[in-house]
Amino acid sequence: MQESKRLALHYVVRGLILSGYSLAIIFAVQTNSLSLLTEPNMSVYVKISAIGLLMMGMYQGCMAFQSVTGVREACDCEHIPSNSWVKNVLIYTLFLLPLVMVFV
Amino acid sequence: MLVPDFTVLQDFKTMLFSILLDAIPFILLGVIMSSLMQMFISEAWIRKMTPKNPLLGILFAFLLSLLFPVCECGMIPVVRRLIAKGMPLYIGVVFILVGPIVNPVVFAATYTAFRSQPEMVYSRMGLALFVGLCIGLYVYYFVRKNPMKNSAATLYATTSPEVSHTHVQGNKWLSVMEHAGSEFFDMGKYLIFGAVVTASIQALVPRDELLAIGQGGASSHVFMMGLAFVLSLCSTSDTFVASSFAGTFSAGSLLTFMVFGPMLDFKSTLMLLSVFRWRFVLILALLIILIVFVGANVIERHVWGM
């Protein structure tokens, strides 16, 4: 797979995961279950994190779009996701596990 | 009947989310700060600010801890970044160990949880500082070889500040967001793995088995270390878990729990292993275990006269 397309795929998956976590937190707030899960003092920060996660998720989406249309060059810094399919599937499954538990 | 299984699953879900939700704000804060530091702090500045004298250096690390209240989840990417930018190893290590405990947030939490025992707050802070001092001096004098795992991160970070690292034309803040996102995934996988393991153990092992170890003696300290290691909670959560044990466990063992836990637990060990070589992590672990054990026992004897 061409490098930029491979990266774009990673960005899409990451964007979805980050947004998913944001939605999970919002879901917890809406169903009033946040107090069951965290101390009351922390609930403000958790809500702020939901916003942060959503912003990061959307930016990942932007990056995916930019990768595909060629505006963004693939950079050679340390954050390159690994090439191994197995590793990537395992890691993203790990991230998806809590989300699945929330929404299923 | 599926009912017994169902409550275990429910417990597991609740534990898992408690841990994750407690940690996520701190991880986000940590990766954002780490990315900000990468963009905006040059290594020359770090070298200028850092004292040469080891004792002053350790004091500098204490000061950083007071100023930057971050949980250990968020701390490790920040320190990795700082060390790569030229901060001496021993200061970074002290910061990782002491930072999660000696800060205003945790001070307030401990005070709230142990209102009837204010000496617990001072003991916790004091013991943490003492451990930091000992390990800082050890690392300064005895650790010769660079224990950082070789990654493009450490190699890349030494490029001069002129070569500003932006992926899209010019915008530094967007780069911060991008780096924060990648670091979140780097660190997050350890957090989630640790949280899953911890939640499974907490959901599957019956409470009373956990409580069966009683008061006093080395066994309660050892048990509390093991528990803290396995539970892998952020230092504020540690506080409230410990206070829930206040009736059953000795004050000294609770102190062990609250100082050992934030410094060394399953989740942070995994994260440390992603940054440092395993031999170094092992040495750190042994030192922490030893000093916390001895320190907590000494404090227990003198403060509570047990």
Interface residues (C-beta under 8 A of the other chain):
Chain A: R14 L18 Y21 I25 A28 L34 L36 L37 T38 E39 N41 M42 Y45 V46 I48 S49 G52 L53 M55 M56 Y59 Q60 M63 Q66 V71 R72 E73 C75 D76 C77 E78 H79 P81 I91 L94 F95 L97 P98 M101 V102
Chain B: K13 T14 L16 F17 S18 L20 L21 D22 I24 P25 L28 I32 A109 S151 A152 A153 Y156 H165 H167 V168 L174 M177 E178 H179 A180 G181 S182 E183 F184 F185 D186 G188 K189 I192 F193 A195 V196 T236 S237 F240
